Amino acid sequence: MRMRSRSQNRQSIGSASWKKRLVSVWNLENIKIVKRVIVSVVGATVLLIGIALLVLPGPAFIVIPLGLAILATEYAWARRWLRKVRQMASNVVSGRDRTAPRDSPI
């Protein structure tokens, strides 16, 4: 087994080949994919915890919109669901009947 001298070590560390490999691995497309996977995993986990809190003691009505908000940063379907949840929450807070049709004179 051959040992490298310090000058050879410095030369290999200072070379641009590792920088080129790093840039080729972490290009913009790969970063976008990694970000989407991380957001998906974290958002889905928070959303599933919120759904579990519907039957377990805990703040499900806070955690579910939080999970949807995390997922809404990447997915249009989550943005639509979050909009619906916000509308239902504002109806509940304002005291409007959410089961009555919108055109009803009630």
Secondary structure, 3 states (H helix, E strand, C coil): CCCCCHHHHHHHHHCCHHHHHHHHHCCHHHHHHHHHHHHHHHHHHHHHHHHHCCCCCCCHHHHHHHHHHHHHCCCHHHHHHHHHHHHHHHHHHHCCCCCCCCCCCC
